[in-house]
Amino acid sequence: MRSFANKAALRMALAGAVLLLLSGCMRYNEVKLLGVQGAQLTRLDGKGLSVIVLAEVSNPNKYKISLSDPDVDLYLNDRLVGKAVLDSTVVLAANTTRTYRVPLHTDFSQDGNLLPMLLSGALSGSMKVGAKGSIVAKARLLHKRFPFEAEQQIDLR
């Protein structure tokens, strides 16, 4: 019985040492959103909107990072219109600063008061699109949620 307890303790110690060594190899430097270079509205109707945001991001790490699981509120002309959904995973290349295409969409809530705002944007020819929230960055065993806020004027013509 005693040797069984010693073997179990030894296995746990080895597992802990391996995890400690692996986590030491994953030195993490903060990923930075440097700015929004532009945004393209690909769909806008009474049901929702789709947009591609061109975001300049710096990944100073020696490994790729995948972005997923956004918790992002989308705004039109400073008015909340819904939660954003990431259409595909965005992968940040290692040791780079680059502009990435971030495809997002949202379905409007059942709020019928959006129609005047949509008509106003159509008549003026432009609309301000904003996003505020956080997104998960994943690399191997590392998962980190980081906040961001971005705003862009979009030409509707």
Buried (B, 14 or more C-beta within 10 A) or exposed (E): EEEEEEEEEEEEEEEEEEEEEEEEEEEBEEBBBEEBEEBBBEEBEEEBBBBBBBBBBBBEBEBBBEBBBBEBBBBBBEEEBBBBBBBEEBBBEEEEEEBBEBBBBBEBEEEEEBEEBBEEBEEEEEBBBBBBBBBBBBBEEBEBEEEBEBEBEBEEE
